[in-house]
Amino acid sequence: MIKSMRLKAMDLTKRIVNEAWEGKTELLTEYAGESFGLIGLGYDTLQQDMDAIKDMIAGNRDRYPFRLLSQQYECRYSEAQLCVITGTFRLLREKETEIFEARQCMTAVWAQKGANLYLIHIHISYVTQDADVRVSEDQTKRKESVAVCDSDGIMYTLELSDILYVQSDRNYVDIITFSGSKKIHVRSTLHHFLKQLDDDRFVLFARNRILNLENLEKVSDDTVIMKNGDEFSISIKSRTVIRKLLRDYYNSQKM
């Protein structure tokens, strides 16, 4: 029962955010409980006037000219009648010749009463100028995310820049990310997943691991170190190959 509630809450959270950035409120209206409250998206304090919330969301396209790129959520807490979903979604804003990328954190609290699930609270952080990151036009044309389904049937949309490495586990792969609290266990071969990523920053390493060159911190004489501190032993031949791949990758980004 708890697992079913958790999966449904994560799916609905993602769908509600999708709708909100399109200026729609159908799902929010359907699942909002009587005491529903929203913080964020233009409000400094808790807002519980549903008509005002719907008007604000309907005007999102004018007030906040962002395009929703990706979302990633996890269940932070669940019990018999309560489920807390947390995560981030990423937005892109295009203004004249400038392109900015921004992230927002989100917490959604769901409650179950009988067979029904109700949304009782949403908290979304602000998009601020300080949070914006300038990206080039070439970067925006690149693939930004990949959708995966783990062994428990939970769907994730992973930002490629968030993936540190992927390691083989027989007929599965474990995806290790910066923001994830655990490995994401996906049924796939390593070679098939590399094709799914389809991005030059990912390279096959030692036949059982895919590394994200963007998140490789250091290559020493006998070790590669990822930006989260994870280390892997390498041979002299592998060291030479990795350094060349790393050099070629960063040279390609400067072109």
C-alpha atoms as one frame of an Amber mdcrd trajectory, in Angstrom:
protein
   0.000   0.000   0.000   2.791   2.438   0.957   4.806   1.610  -2.168   1.755
   2.129  -4.374   1.076   5.507  -2.749   4.728   6.521  -3.170   4.792   5.664
  -6.880   1.508   7.448  -7.546   2.625  10.552  -5.595   5.879  10.809  -7.581
   4.076  10.389 -10.886   1.431  12.983 -10.018   4.047  15.456  -8.760   5.846
  15.296 -12.099   2.627  15.638 -14.085   1.446  18.604 -12.003   4.763  20.418
 -12.559   4.550  19.678 -16.297   1.079  21.181 -16.401   2.016  24.195 -14.266
   4.761  25.329 -16.646   2.251  25.052 -19.489  -0.117  27.296 -17.544  -2.552
  24.465 -16.726  -4.104  23.504 -13.375  -6.431  20.559 -14.073  -4.480  17.951
 -12.072  -3.688  20.388  -9.268  -7.377  21.217  -8.910  -8.315  17.533  -8.949
  -5.855  16.442  -6.234  -5.511  19.519  -4.003  -6.919  18.900  -0.530  -9.111
  21.366   1.338  -6.141  22.824   3.245  -3.752  22.870   0.256  -1.106  25.580
   0.351   1.611  26.769  -2.043   4.865  28.636  -1.397   6.822  29.882  -4.391
   6.177  30.889  -7.990   5.574  34.498  -7.042   4.482  34.223  -3.392   6.714
  34.991  -0.409   4.408  33.307   2.094   1.959  30.425   2.185  -0.862  30.963
  -0.321  -4.095  29.000   0.125  -6.484  30.879  -2.143  -6.971  28.318  -4.923
  -8.449  30.846  -7.358  -5.386  33.088  -6.934  -3.046  30.106  -7.325  -4.806
  29.034 -10.538  -4.650  32.577 -11.951  -0.955  32.793 -11.118  -0.156  29.433
 -12.744  -2.223  30.311 -15.821  -0.029  33.393 -16.259   3.279  31.537 -15.891
   4.119  31.767 -19.588   4.050  35.559 -19.397   5.526  36.106 -15.937   8.253
  33.453 -16.120   9.332  32.809 -19.738  11.030  29.503 -18.923  10.835  26.159
 -20.690  10.769  23.024 -18.535  13.676  20.733 -19.506  13.828  17.924 -16.951
  12.674  16.728 -13.532  14.060  14.356 -10.933  12.278  13.364  -7.714  12.560
  10.868  -4.904  10.381   9.863  -1.984  12.077  11.363   1.067   9.575  10.065
   3.624   6.509   7.836   3.636   4.226   6.188   6.168   0.735   4.744   6.123
  -1.023   8.044   5.306   1.718  10.524   4.412   4.277  10.817   1.611   6.899
  13.553   1.059   8.346  13.941  -2.440  11.432  16.100  -2.959  13.555  16.877
  -5.985  14.498  19.405  -8.614  13.364  20.548 -12.002  15.438  22.414 -14.565
  14.304  25.344 -16.672  15.638  27.155 -19.715  15.026  30.834 -20.386  15.698
  32.364 -23.778  15.885  36.148 -23.917  17.059  37.847 -27.097  20.532  36.356
 -27.741  21.068  35.149 -24.183  20.197  31.722 -22.891  20.043  30.999 -19.164
  19.607  27.762 -17.288  18.048  27.603 -13.826  17.168  24.944 -11.273  14.391
  24.960  -8.706  13.973  22.714  -5.695  10.546  21.363  -4.865   8.844  19.607
  -1.957   5.367  18.102  -2.337   3.479  16.629   0.634   0.768  14.086  -0.099
  -1.772  12.527   2.269  -3.932   9.472   1.787  -7.449   9.189   3.169  -9.115
   5.902   2.402  -8.467   5.125  -1.249  -7.891   8.786  -2.180  -4.616  10.697
  -2.423  -4.557  14.428  -1.669  -1.912  17.097  -2.203  -1.655  19.199   0.932
   1.449  21.322   0.367   3.919  22.419  -2.333   7.059  24.461  -1.731   9.057
  25.670  -4.747  12.182  27.794  -4.482  12.472  30.987  -6.491  14.232  31.376
  -9.806  16.761  34.141  -9.145  19.303  35.888 -11.324  22.074  34.443  -9.150
  20.821  30.916  -9.835  20.960  31.408 -13.592  23.862  29.847 -15.440  24.838
  31.139 -18.871  25.060  28.392 -21.480  26.095  28.563 -25.101  23.853  27.786
 -28.087  25.928  24.670 -28.814  25.228  23.355 -25.312  21.481  23.845 -25.678
  21.489  21.738 -28.820  23.046  18.820 -26.976  21.011  16.077 -25.399  20.350
  17.158 -21.817  18.645  14.221 -20.107  17.833  10.534 -20.296  14.719   8.724
 -19.031  15.227   5.429 -17.181  13.040   2.986 -15.267  14.634   1.260 -12.285
  14.137  -2.331 -11.129  11.238  -1.230  -8.857   9.379   0.369 -11.740  10.157
   3.966 -10.689  10.730   6.373 -13.568  13.578   8.896 -13.443  14.534  11.702
 -15.780  18.272  12.117 -15.237  20.268  15.129 -16.331  23.360  13.909 -18.174
  25.542  16.396 -16.307  24.335  14.848 -13.020  25.538  11.339 -13.926  28.974
  10.525 -12.498  29.412   7.011 -13.853  27.543   3.829 -14.692  28.771   0.395
 -13.681  27.790  -3.041 -14.911  25.999  -5.575 -12.697  25.386  -8.609 -14.937
  22.143  -7.850 -16.810  21.724  -4.561 -14.950  23.581  -1.282 -14.619  23.932
   0.925 -11.545  23.745   4.658 -12.268  25.623   6.855  -9.778  24.636  10.541
  -9.714  25.582  13.669  -7.771  22.077  14.331  -6.461  20.918  10.744  -5.919
  20.930   9.264  -2.417  21.342   5.746  -3.835  22.366   3.860  -6.947  19.668
   3.666  -9.601  19.459  -0.001 -10.608  18.311  -0.401 -14.228  17.852  -3.532
 -16.312  20.218  -2.991 -19.246  23.588  -4.065 -20.558  26.399  -1.537 -20.311
  26.788  -1.270 -24.096  23.053  -0.767 -24.611  22.965   1.965 -21.975  25.960
   3.697 -23.573  23.986   3.823 -26.841  20.996   5.206 -24.931  23.154   8.006
 -23.502  24.454   8.834 -26.996  26.731  11.643 -25.836  30.455  12.157 -26.355
  31.098  12.940 -22.697  30.399   9.273 -21.788  33.118   6.690 -22.480  33.470
   2.975 -21.798  36.137   2.333 -19.170  37.671  -1.051 -18.289  34.750  -2.886
 -19.990  32.563  -2.692 -16.871  32.039   1.016 -16.315  30.970   4.142 -18.190
  32.594   7.382 -17.061  31.248  10.892 -17.555  34.332  12.864 -18.675  32.603
  16.054 -17.577  32.635  14.767 -13.981  36.144  13.317 -13.956  38.246  15.250
 -11.433  41.754  13.851 -11.918  43.790  11.219 -13.740  46.903  10.158 -11.820
  49.485   7.481 -12.600  47.297   4.595 -11.457  43.911   6.113 -10.517  41.026
   8.104 -11.932  39.111  10.222  -9.420  35.544  11.382  -9.983  34.217  14.693
  -8.661  32.410  12.947  -5.805  35.693  11.373  -4.625  35.144   7.854  -5.993
  38.387   6.338  -7.299  39.158   3.563  -9.789  42.466   1.871 -10.478  43.807
   2.071 -14.023  46.645   0.589 -16.037  49.254   2.665 -17.873  47.470   1.960
 -21.165  44.091   3.031 -19.728  45.616   6.186 -18.274  46.900   7.219 -21.698
  43.553   6.506 -23.353  41.528   8.363 -20.704  43.789  11.419 -20.847  43.476
  11.562 -24.627  39.690  11.195 -24.467  39.506  13.881 -21.799  41.695  16.252
 -23.807  39.726  15.646 -27.005  36.428  16.168 -25.200  37.375  19.541 -23.692
  38.962  20.709 -26.946  35.683  19.940 -28.714  33.788  22.086 -26.197  35.957
  25.112 -27.028  35.234  24.970 -30.751
